[in-house]
Amino acid sequence: MASVVKDPNGFKRVIFKGSDCKRHPIRLGKCSEKFAITVAGHVEEIVNAAIRSLPVARLTAEWLAGLSPEMEKKLVRVGLIHPRDSAKEITLGEFLDGYLARRSDVKAGTGVFYGHTKRNLIEVFGADRTLASITPADADDFRRRLQTQAEPANTPTSSEKAPRKLAAATVARRCSLARTFFKDAVRRKLIAENPFDDVVGGPSHNPERQHFIDHATINKVLEIAPSAEWKLLIAMSRFGGLRVPSEPCSMKWRDIDWSGNRMTVHSPKTEHHVGKATRLVPIFSELRPYLDEVFAAASKQFEQTVNLDDWILPAFRREAAQAGDWRSVNLRTQFEKIIKRAGVTPWPRLWHNLRASRQTELEEQFPSHVVCAWLGNSEAVARKHYLQVRESDFQKAAHKAAHLTPASGGVETHGVITNAKTLGNPRVRNWNVGDTGFEPVTSTV
């Protein structure tokens, strides 16, 4: 708690207890009571924010931004703030380089995504732009720039020969990550407020890119696949629901439980979450023939029992080793060529939609929590990004609708026409009425 102390000579001080649990004075000299109380209020907010590891309130941030050099020195001297000049001198390029260097905890794929957003920020603002000079209006300009500009050709996010416009979901994710970058700067007291706090990039999900791949389509692709390993890789995604390439290419033969008809899937994407490093997935009947074929080929090659420590997909492992990492193995381009050779039009998000198609199928047969445990995602994520409405769903709905009688709009059940609105309503009891109606026949009526 910060308090104002009046000295006998008329000078005033603000006394506060810092995070070190020691009392520190800020000597204000001769000043009004109102000014001293204002300083004490802001000092208390700064201390509380530091204890909770939160940014200071907007009013305090504005007060700090307008400090006189003399008052700034007083706050720096007692450790409440860092010298403001150093914050103004740090550039966007320097800050982003430092931030990415500190984020050694993220996966390689996430690091690539961070790099895309860094590149966009540098393109829009320039590496030499001071961090403190970027305003909320500048952040709005950044969002509009991403919405209108085309992604350069042959960038890490695009193998296209010509530039293409960023998807709305991509713009949303990059604006969200920019907000995360600047939030770190606020927490380090390099800037007073986050210019991206109110920036909304747009929807993070694009349903237009969802596509269900039925069995007839994927069977055409599997027939034309160039090798048993390619067939298994495709089947692992479409019939096993695995993430390609990381999960199938991380499996060894010891992960296959033939007698239990299940396999242990290692998930590099989720291994940093507690209990999410591995999961058990059934060896579905559609997947089993392709797994058997690769196993038989491996047994024939070595003319002996297959080593349990051997990779299930050694060709892809070698390709990744030669390229340096999984990101450099261009499975998407090769897969697209296979699809075209099969006479099929490539669908959006080639690998993701195979996995999403499998989850959509399984949700019809098993409880949602079971399917999510097998595929390694949550029910919320599945509803938003995986589950799809198929043509067969419309056909089933039309088949059921055919039982409705056009004249009455009712449903015929055991020879009784009942209003459809009453079916399943616990407050409406559907009686089977005979030819004589509700009341018994009497001689007096």
Buried (B, 14 or more C-beta within 10 A) or exposed (E): EBBBBEEEEEEBBBBBBBEEEEEBEBEBEEBEEEEBBBBBBBBBBBBBBBEEEEBBBEEBBEBBEEBEEEBBEBBBEBEBBBEBEEBEEBBBBBBBEBBBEEEEEEBEBEBEBBBBBBBBBBBBBEBEBBBBEBEBEBBBBBBEBBBEBEBBEEEEBBEEEEEEEBBBBBBBBBBBBBBEBBBBBBBBBBBBBBBBBEBEBBEBEBEEEBBBBEEEBBEBBBEBBEEBBBBBBBBBBBBBBBBBBBBBBBBBBEBBEEEEEBBBBBBBBBBEEEEEEBBEBBBBEBBBEBBBBBBEBBEEEEEEEBEEEEBBBBBBBEBBEEEEEBBEBEBBEEBBEBBEEBEBEBBEBBBBBBBBBBBBBBBEEBEBEEBBBBBBBEBEEBEEBBBBEBEEEEEEEEEEEEEEEEEEEBBEEEEEEBEEEEEEEEEEEEEEEEEEEEEEEEEEE
